[in-house]
Amino acid sequence: MNFHSCDWWYKPWKTSDSVRIQECKELNCFEEAWQDWLSCDNDYARRDIGMMEAEAGNYFNLVSIVAPNYEGVYS
């Protein structure tokens, strides 16, 4: 979970000499994952309910970045 868009995350990674970005996208499972968490029997989850209601889908995001290292960089 983060407060930044895919574009925001893409910019610092694209300048890396160690990796090349194959894919950068928002994950479709964000809402389902949060609903599972908020409905479980956990004190921390119950405390997060108000935060997620206040956030109202406007700020949080779940981003996936696939960026294998260049051959030999960490080998």
C-alpha positions, 0 to 999 in steps of 0.5 A: 500500500502506498500513496503514490501512482504508478507514474511516481514509482516508475520515474526513479526506477527507470533511471536505475543502471541495475534493472530494467522495468518490464511492467509497472501497474496498479494491482486489481486486488487492492479492494479485495485484499482490504476487504478481507483484512477489514473483515477479519477478527483482528484488533489492528484490522478493526482500527483500520476500518475508520482510516479506510472509510476516511480515505474513501478510495482517494489516496491508497494504491497497490503497485506492482513493479517487475524489474529484473536486474541486468545480466551480471549486475548482481551475479 
